[in-house]
């Protein structure tokens, strides 16, 4: 289980590095003069598309890694003793 958790932790680090690389100006400038898609410049579509994909991948990784955490045993509330002792009696 620890090995699988480490794998997802490594994947989160890779997604972070990928996000930084995708949003760097040299990569974005590749799409700067690429044209227009559906009245949206390709550079804008790339930025928002990459941003959306990175958010969805991060959400999925966090969800999967949280599901792998060991479940905590459910705590039972303490029973409330509603019985009042009789006055003057030793318990």
FENRARA-V15224 format. One record per helix or strand of 2 or more residues. SS is the DSSP state (a for helix, b for strand). FROM is the first residue (numbers start at 0). TO is the last residue. Records with the same first field share a line. If there is no record, write none. Layout:
SS: FROM-TO  FROM-TO
//
This chain:
a: 1-21  24-29  41-66
b: 35-36  39-40
//
